[in-house]
Amino acid sequence: MKKLLFILAIGGTVLLTSCKDGSSFFGKGKEAEAKILALETEISALKKQLTACEEQQVNEIMSIRSDYEAKLAELQEQLEAGKVKEYSGYFVVVGSFKNQKYAEEYAIKIQQMGHEGNIVAGPNDFFLVTSGTYTTLKASLEPMRQARATLASEAWIYFK
């Protein structure tokens, strides 16, 4: 009889602790439910924050893209007008101008001196006047030294 009562007591304890009502019977249900509710609230707040960050990121990307497309369109217009030619390689730059008219005048002067005198679109909307274009950095070093000695003491190499 004692064995039977002992088995029934253990079985009842197992049943009560595995049920929702049993866990509340032992005082752990309300505490666990409060923690779950707090975690669900935190998850909801984090999801809202993530959505806001994603929207901000998309807006920033669209703004950057818009600026890039505007600059690209402006450069394309200049290429089509023949004012700036598209080049690639290593350039010995002897003049850098924000004003395109000044760059064109200096390019003519450089051409009259027997050098290339091309205008290359540089960074930050600068117009770069070159004395030569080269395929490697090594090939452009000596012409840069010569340009510093004869054309512009601050000649430099630009590549793209």
C-alpha positions in Angstrom: 0.0 0.0 0.0 2.8 2.4 0.8 4.4 1.7 -2.5 1.2 2.5 -4.3 0.7 5.8 -2.5 4.4 6.6 -3.2 3.9 5.9 -6.9 0.7 8.0 -7.0 2.4 10.9 -5.2 5.3 10.9 -7.7 2.9 10.6 -10.7 0.8 13.5 -9.4 3.8 15.6 -8.9 5.0 15.0 -12.4 1.6 15.7 -13.8 1.2 18.9 -11.9 4.6 20.3 -12.8 4.3 19.5 -16.5 0.9 21.3 -16.8 0.4 25.1 -17.0 -1.9 24.8 -14.0 0.7 22.7 -12.2 3.4 25.3 -12.7 1.2 28.0 -11.4 0.4 25.7 -8.5 4.1 25.8 -7.5 4.3 29.6 -8.0 6.5 29.7 -11.2 3.8 30.3 -13.8 3.2 34.0 -13.3 6.9 34.8 -13.1 7.6 32.9 -16.3 4.7 34.6 -18.1 5.9 38.0 -17.0 9.4 37.3 -18.4 7.9 36.0 -21.7 5.7 39.1 -21.9 8.7 41.3 -21.3 10.7 39.5 -24.0 7.9 39.8 -26.5 7.7 43.5 -25.8 11.4 43.9 -26.3 11.3 41.9 -29.5 8.5 44.1 -30.8 10.4 47.2 -30.0 13.6 45.8 -31.7 11.6 44.9 -34.9 10.2 48.5 -35.0 13.7 49.9 -34.6 15.1 47.5 -37.3 12.3 48.6 -39.7 13.1 52.3 -39.1 16.9 51.6 -39.7 16.1 49.8 -42.9 13.9 52.7 -44.2 16.7 55.2 -43.3 19.3 53.1 -45.1 17.1 52.9 -48.2 16.6 56.7 -48.1 20.4 57.2 -47.8 21.1 54.9 -50.7 18.5 56.6 -52.9 20.0 60.0 -52.1 23.5 58.8 -52.9 22.3 57.2 -56.1 20.5 60.4 -57.1 23.6 62.5 -56.6 25.7 60.0 -58.5 23.2 59.9 -61.4 23.2 63.7 -61.6 27.0 63.9 -61.7 27.1 61.1 -64.3 24.5 63.0 -66.4 26.6 66.2 -66.2 29.8 64.4 -67.2 27.9 62.6 -70.0 26.8 66.0 -71.3 30.4 67.3 -71.2 31.6 64.2 -73.0 29.0 64.6 -75.7 29.8 68.3 -76.1 33.5 67.3 -76.6 34.7 69.5 -73.8 36.0 66.6 -71.8 37.2 63.3 -73.2 37.0 60.0 -71.4 40.5 58.5 -70.8 41.9 55.8 -68.6 45.5 55.2 -67.5 48.1 57.2 -65.7 48.1 61.0 -66.4 50.8 63.5 -65.8 48.8 66.4 -64.6 50.2 69.9 -65.0 47.1 71.9 -64.2 43.9 71.4 -62.2 40.9 73.8 -62.6 37.4 74.1 -61.3 36.6 76.5 -64.2 36.4 74.6 -67.5 37.2 77.7 -69.5 40.5 78.1 -67.7 41.3 74.4 -68.2 40.6 74.8 -71.9 42.9 77.9 -72.2 45.7 76.1 -70.3 45.3 73.0 -72.4 45.8 75.0 -75.6 48.9 76.6 -74.1 50.3 73.1 -73.2 49.5 71.8 -76.7 51.4 74.8 -78.2 54.4 73.8 -76.2 54.3 70.4 -77.8 52.6 68.3 -75.1 49.4 66.3 -75.0 47.2 69.0 -73.4 44.1 66.9 -72.9 41.5 67.6 -70.3 40.5 64.8 -68.0 37.6 64.8 -65.6 39.1 64.5 -62.1 37.7 64.1 -58.7 35.5 66.7 -57.0 34.5 68.2 -60.4 38.0 69.3 -61.3 39.2 69.6 -64.8 42.8 68.2 -65.1 45.1 69.3 -67.9 47.6 66.6 -68.8 51.0 66.6 -70.5 50.9 62.9 -71.2 49.0 59.7 -70.7 50.7 56.4 -69.9 49.7 52.7 -69.4 51.8 52.1 -66.3 52.9 54.0 -63.3 56.6 53.3 -64.1 56.2 54.7 -67.6 54.7 57.9 -66.2 57.4 58.7 -63.6 60.1 60.1 -65.8 57.7 62.3 -67.9 56.4 63.6 -64.6 59.9 64.6 -63.6 60.4 66.3 -66.9 57.1 68.1 -66.6 58.1 69.4 -63.2 61.3 70.7 -64.6 59.8 72.4 -67.7 56.0 72.9 -67.3 54.8 73.0 -63.7 56.9 72.5 -60.6 54.0 70.7 -58.9 53.1 68.2 -61.7 51.6 65.0 -60.4 50.3 61.7 -61.5 46.6 60.9 -61.6 45.2 57.5 -62.5 41.8 56.0 -63.3 
